[in-house]
Amino acid sequence: MDAVLLPAGTIQEIDQQCRAFFWTGEEHANGGNCKVAWDIVCAPASKGGGGLGFRCLRTHNICLLLKHLAKVHSPGLPPWESRFAASYGWSPLRDLGDVHHLDTPVWKDISSGLDLLRSSTKVAVDKGRATSFWLDLWIGTDTLASRFPALFSHSLRPNIPVDAAILTLDGLSTYRPRLSLSAQLEFGDLQILLSTVVLDLQVPDVEWVNSTTRPLPRNTCPFCDLPETRLHLFLQCASIRPVWDALQPLHPNAPGCPSLVHPAAHSPSDKVHASVLIAVLSNIWKRRNAMVFTNTLEDLFRIVERSFADIYLWSHRCNSQSKKALLNDWAVMLAHLARNL
């Protein structure tokens, strides 16, 4: 679901298994076992109406794919993101949203969410290189395509970025010749509107969730405005510093480590230490996902509390009595720390 758009039949099969488990606890269920429609069960519990907050798999699948479009708009530090953006984003050969005969089925599925992304976001334009001139909401309260429909119908590049559109505006090189009268009138209004636009070629565009004050969670940490690198997310973010301060027996100075390898190398031969470290890191990741996907800011004690629960369960799968005892000791310590955070 994070990489491809699942076929409708696959989602239907998964939903059938979920319904059967929820209503009967068995592998199969018939219509008589289901008390209400599955769409109602999947409705958000916070909005009433009888929903229980089960995830709608199709919606969740589409939303997971949107993050790839965010990377195309603003690639992060990994080289593959720059390569991905150069291959499918704006370039001298194509605009983001253009259809190409060499597009892969996976990219076609990802790009199908472009309209949803544009309809739910607003862009703060600086450089203008990663913003659709006509179809993104970047100036005013409506897209330029909806404000100037006659002129947009003459555009030869409907997905042209802002910087290229402004650069070629006076020459009309990106429009079909012989504009209609209504298109000519709209062109004059567009020139007046754009006369106040000044691009900053040194600052990238920023995409924001429409009608909110929080930016899209793509390359910045969801808890602060710093870049979301692995090192920052797991060790250095100020929002989790109290956790590492409390977990000094696990590592005396985890936020000061230059890489994620160093906390593990603190006790390289101790598998129990590695297990506890994995539990803490995985629960930091869960807290991050709760913020990104449901906009839920979890208390820090939840990281340690869930880590304690994981360690306690893992201890029951441990064959070595000595390691089991060590895991139980860690679990007791984590439980104590969770109460004090």
C-alpha positions as CSV (number, residue, x, y, z in Angstrom):
1,M,0.0,0.0,0.0
2,D,3.0,2.3,0.5
3,A,4.3,1.6,-3.0
4,V,1.5,0.5,-5.3
5,L,-2.3,1.0,-5.7
6,L,-3.9,-2.2,-4.6
7,P,-6.4,-3.8,-7.0
8,A,-10.0,-3.4,-6.0
9,G,-10.3,-7.2,-5.7
10,T,-7.4,-7.3,-3.2
11,I,-8.9,-4.6,-1.0
12,Q,-12.3,-6.4,-1.2
13,E,-10.6,-9.7,0.0
14,I,-8.9,-7.9,2.9
15,D,-12.1,-6.1,3.9
16,Q,-13.9,-9.5,3.9
17,Q,-11.3,-10.9,6.3
18,C,-11.6,-7.8,8.5
19,R,-15.4,-8.0,8.6
20,A,-15.3,-11.7,9.4
21,F,-12.8,-11.3,12.2
22,F,-14.7,-8.2,13.7
23,W,-18.2,-9.7,13.6
24,T,-17.6,-13.4,14.2
25,G,-13.9,-13.9,15.1
26,E,-13.8,-16.5,12.4
27,E,-12.4,-16.7,8.9
28,H,-15.8,-16.2,7.2
29,A,-19.0,-14.3,7.9
30,N,-22.3,-14.0,6.1
31,G,-24.6,-11.0,5.7
32,G,-26.6,-11.9,8.8
33,N,-23.5,-11.6,11.0
34,C,-22.9,-8.0,10.0
35,K,-24.9,-5.6,12.2
36,V,-24.1,-2.4,10.2
37,A,-22.6,-1.6,6.8
38,W,-18.8,-1.7,6.7
39,D,-18.6,1.9,5.5
40,I,-20.2,3.0,8.8
41,V,-17.7,0.9,10.8
42,C,-14.9,2.7,8.9
43,A,-16.3,6.2,9.6
44,P,-14.2,8.2,12.1
45,A,-15.2,7.6,15.7
46,S,-14.5,11.2,16.6
47,K,-17.1,12.5,14.2
48,G,-20.0,10.4,15.5
49,G,-22.5,8.6,13.3
50,G,-21.7,5.2,14.8
51,G,-18.2,4.9,13.2
52,L,-15.5,2.9,15.0
53,G,-12.5,4.3,13.2
54,F,-11.6,1.3,11.1
55,R,-9.4,2.4,8.3
56,C,-10.9,2.6,4.8
57,L,-8.1,0.7,2.9
58,R,-8.7,2.4,-0.4
59,T,-8.4,5.9,1.2
60,H,-5.4,4.8,3.3
61,N,-3.7,3.4,0.2
62,I,-4.2,6.6,-1.8
63,C,-3.0,8.8,1.0
64,L,0.2,6.7,1.4
65,L,0.9,7.1,-2.3
66,L,0.5,10.9,-2.0
67,K,3.8,11.1,-0.1
68,H,5.6,10.1,-3.3
69,L,4.1,13.1,-5.0
70,A,5.3,15.3,-2.2
71,K,8.8,14.0,-2.8
72,V,8.5,14.8,-6.5
73,H,7.5,18.4,-5.5
74,S,10.3,18.7,-3.0
75,P,12.9,15.9,-2.9
76,G,14.8,15.4,0.3
77,L,18.4,14.5,1.0
78,P,18.4,10.8,-0.2
79,P,19.8,10.6,-3.8
80,W,16.9,8.4,-4.9
81,E,14.4,11.2,-4.2
82,S,16.3,13.6,-6.4
83,R,16.4,10.9,-9.2
84,F,12.7,10.3,-8.7
85,A,11.9,14.0,-8.9
86,A,14.1,14.4,-12.0
87,S,12.4,11.5,-13.8
88,Y,8.8,12.3,-13.1
89,G,8.7,15.9,-11.9
90,W,9.2,19.2,-13.8
91,S,12.1,19.1,-16.3
92,P,12.9,20.6,-19.7
93,L,11.2,17.6,-21.3
94,R,8.0,17.3,-19.3
95,D,5.8,18.9,-16.7
96,L,4.5,17.1,-13.6
97,G,1.1,15.7,-14.6
98,D,1.9,15.2,-18.3
99,V,1.1,11.8,-19.7
100,H,4.0,10.0,-21.3
101,H,3.9,6.7,-23.2
102,L,6.9,5.4,-21.2
103,D,5.1,5.9,-17.8
104,T,5.1,2.8,-15.7
105,P,1.8,1.4,-14.3
106,V,3.1,2.2,-10.8
107,W,3.7,5.8,-11.7
108,K,0.3,6.1,-13.3
109,D,-1.3,4.9,-10.1
110,I,0.8,7.4,-8.0
111,S,0.1,10.3,-10.4
112,S,-3.7,9.6,-10.3
113,G,-3.6,11.2,-6.8
114,L,-2.3,14.5,-8.2
115,D,-5.7,16.1,-8.4
116,L,-6.5,15.1,-4.8
117,L,-3.2,16.6,-3.6
118,R,-3.8,19.8,-5.4
119,S,-7.3,20.1,-4.2
120,S,-6.3,19.7,-0.5
121,T,-3.2,21.8,-0.4
122,K,-2.1,25.4,-0.9
123,V,1.4,26.4,-1.9
124,A,3.6,29.3,-0.7
125,V,5.5,30.1,-3.8
126,D,9.1,31.4,-3.6
127,K,11.2,29.8,-6.3
128,G,8.1,28.7,-8.4
129,R,9.8,25.6,-9.8
130,A,7.7,23.0,-8.0
131,T,4.3,24.6,-8.3
132,S,1.7,24.2,-11.1
133,F,0.9,27.7,-12.5
134,W,-2.7,26.8,-13.4
135,L,-3.7,23.9,-11.2
136,D,-2.1,24.5,-7.8
137,L,-3.7,26.9,-5.3
138,W,-0.9,29.4,-4.9
139,I,-2.3,32.9,-5.4
140,G,-5.8,34.0,-4.2
141,T,-8.5,31.7,-3.1
142,D,-9.0,29.8,-6.4
143,T,-6.7,28.2,-8.9
144,L,-5.8,30.2,-11.9
145,A,-7.4,27.6,-14.2
146,S,-10.8,28.2,-12.5
147,R,-10.4,32.0,-12.4
148,F,-9.3,32.3,-16.1
149,P,-11.0,29.3,-17.8
150,A,-10.9,30.8,-21.4
151,L,-7.2,31.6,-21.2
152,F,-6.5,28.2,-19.6
153,S,-8.2,26.5,-22.6
154,H,-5.6,28.1,-24.9
155,S,-2.6,26.9,-22.8
156,L,-0.2,24.4,-24.6
157,R,1.2,23.4,-21.2
158,P,-1.6,23.0,-18.7
159,N,0.9,21.7,-16.1
160,I,3.5,24.4,-16.6
161,P,5.3,25.5,-13.4
162,V,5.0,29.0,-12.0
163,D,8.5,30.2,-12.9
164,A,8.3,29.1,-16.6
165,A,4.8,30.5,-17.0
166,I,5.8,34.0,-15.7
167,L,9.0,33.9,-17.8
168,T,7.1,33.2,-21.0
169,L,3.9,35.2,-20.2
170,D,4.6,38.3,-22.4
171,G,5.7,36.3,-25.4
172,L,2.6,34.1,-25.3
173,S,4.8,31.2,-26.5
174,T,2.9,28.7,-24.3
175,Y,-0.5,29.5,-25.7
176,R,-2.3,28.6,-28.9
177,P,-2.3,31.5,-31.4
178,R,-5.2,33.9,-31.9
179,L,-6.6,34.1,-28.4
180,S,-10.4,34.5,-28.3
181,L,-11.8,37.8,-27.1
182,S,-12.7,36.4,-23.7
183,A,-9.2,34.9,-23.4
184,Q,-7.6,38.3,-24.3
185,L,-9.6,40.0,-21.6
186,E,-8.6,37.3,-19.1
187,F,-5.0,37.7,-20.2
188,G,-5.0,41.4,-19.3
189,D,-6.5,40.6,-15.8
190,L,-3.8,37.9,-15.3
191,Q,-1.0,40.3,-16.1
192,I,-2.4,42.7,-13.5
193,L,-2.6,39.9,-10.9
194,L,0.9,38.7,-11.6
195,S,2.4,42.2,-11.5
196,T,2.8,41.8,-7.7
197,V,4.4,38.4,-7.8
198,V,8.2,38.4,-7.1
199,L,10.0,35.0,-7.1
200,D,12.9,34.1,-4.9
201,L,15.1,31.7,-6.8
202,Q,17.0,30.7,-3.6
203,V,14.0,29.5,-1.6
204,P,12.0,26.3,-2.5
205,D,8.2,26.4,-2.6
206,V,6.4,25.1,0.5
207,E,3.1,23.1,0.2
208,W,0.6,23.4,3.0
209,V,-2.5,21.4,4.0
210,N,-5.4,23.6,2.8
211,S,-7.3,25.5,5.5
212,T,-4.8,24.6,8.2
213,T,-1.6,26.1,9.5
214,R,0.5,23.0,9.4
215,P,2.7,22.1,6.4
216,L,2.5,18.8,4.6
217,P,4.5,16.1,6.5
218,R,7.1,15.3,3.9
219,N,10.7,16.6,4.5
220,T,10.3,18.4,7.7
221,C,9.9,16.9,11.2
222,P,6.2,16.8,12.2
223,F,7.2,18.0,15.7
224,C,9.4,20.9,14.6
225,D,10.6,22.8,11.5
226,L,13.9,21.0,11.1
227,P,14.6,18.5,8.2
228,E,13.3,15.0,9.0
229,T,16.5,12.9,8.7
230,R,16.7,9.6,10.4
231,L,19.2,10.9,12.9
232,H,17.0,13.9,13.8
233,L,13.8,11.8,14.0
234,F,15.1,9.1,16.3
235,L,17.8,10.8,18.3
236,Q,18.1,14.6,18.0
237,C,14.5,16.0,17.9
238,A,13.9,18.2,20.9
239,S,10.5,16.5,21.3
240,I,12.1,13.2,22.3
241,R,15.1,14.5,24.2
242,P,13.4,13.8,27.6
243,V,13.0,10.2,26.6
244,W,16.7,9.7,25.9
245,D,17.6,11.7,29.1
246,A,15.5,9.2,31.1
247,L,17.1,6.2,29.2
248,Q,20.7,7.0,30.0
249,P,21.3,3.3,31.0
250,L,20.5,2.4,27.4
251,H,22.9,5.0,26.1
252,P,24.5,7.9,28.1
253,N,24.2,10.5,25.2
254,A,22.0,9.1,22.4
255,P,21.1,12.6,21.0
256,G,24.9,13.4,20.6
257,C,25.5,10.3,18.5
258,P,26.7,11.0,14.9
259,S,24.7,8.1,13.4
260,L,22.1,5.5,14.4
261,V,24.9,2.9,14.4
262,H,26.5,4.4,17.5
263,P,23.7,3.6,20.0
264,A,23.8,0.0,18.9
265,A,27.6,-0.1,19.1
266,H,27.4,1.0,22.8
267,S,27.1,-2.6,23.8
268,P,27.7,-4.6,20.5
269,S,27.7,-8.1,22.0
270,D,24.6,-7.6,24.2
271,K,21.5,-8.9,22.3
272,V,19.3,-7.8,25.2
273,H,20.5,-4.3,24.9
274,A,19.9,-4.4,21.1
275,S,16.4,-5.7,21.7
276,V,15.5,-2.8,24.1
277,L,17.0,-0.3,21.7
278,I,14.9,-1.7,18.8
279,A,11.8,-1.5,21.0
280,V,12.4,2.2,21.9
281,L,13.2,3.2,18.3
282,S,10.2,1.4,16.9
283,N,7.9,3.2,19.3
284,I,9.5,6.6,18.5
285,W,8.5,5.8,14.9
286,K,5.0,4.9,15.9
287,R,4.6,8.3,17.7
288,R,5.8,10.0,14.6
289,N,3.3,8.1,12.4
290,A,0.5,9.0,14.8
291,M,1.3,12.7,14.3
292,V,1.6,12.4,10.5
293,F,-1.4,10.2,9.7
294,T,-3.9,11.2,12.4
295,N,-2.5,14.5,13.7
296,T,-2.3,13.0,17.2
297,L,0.4,14.3,19.5
298,E,1.1,11.4,21.9
299,D,2.6,12.0,25.4
300,L,6.3,10.9,25.7
301,F,5.4,8.3,28.4
302,R,3.6,6.4,25.7
303,I,6.9,5.7,24.0
304,V,8.4,4.1,27.1
305,E,5.1,2.5,28.1
306,R,4.8,0.7,24.7
307,S,8.5,-0.3,24.9
308,F,7.9,-1.8,28.3
309,A,5.0,-3.8,26.9
310,D,7.0,-5.0,23.9
311,I,10.0,-6.0,26.1
312,Y,7.7,-7.9,28.5
313,L,6.1,-9.9,25.6
314,W,9.5,-10.6,24.0
315,S,10.8,-12.0,27.3
316,H,8.2,-14.8,27.1
317,R,9.7,-15.9,23.7
318,C,13.2,-16.0,25.1
319,N,14.6,-19.5,25.6
320,S,17.6,-18.4,27.7
321,Q,16.6,-17.9,31.3
322,S,19.5,-15.4,31.9
323,K,18.4,-13.2,28.9
324,K,14.8,-13.6,30.0
325,A,15.7,-12.2,33.4
326,L,17.6,-9.3,31.9
327,L,14.7,-8.5,29.6
328,N,12.4,-8.5,32.7
329,D,14.8,-6.2,34.5
330,W,14.7,-3.8,31.5
331,A,10.9,-4.0,31.5
332,V,10.7,-3.1,35.1
333,M,13.0,-0.2,34.6
334,L,11.0,1.1,31.6
335,A,7.7,0.8,33.6
336,H,9.2,2.9,36.3
337,L,10.5,5.5,33.8
338,A,7.1,5.7,32.1
339,R,5.5,6.7,35.4
340,N,8.0,9.5,35.9
341,L,7.9,11.0,32.4
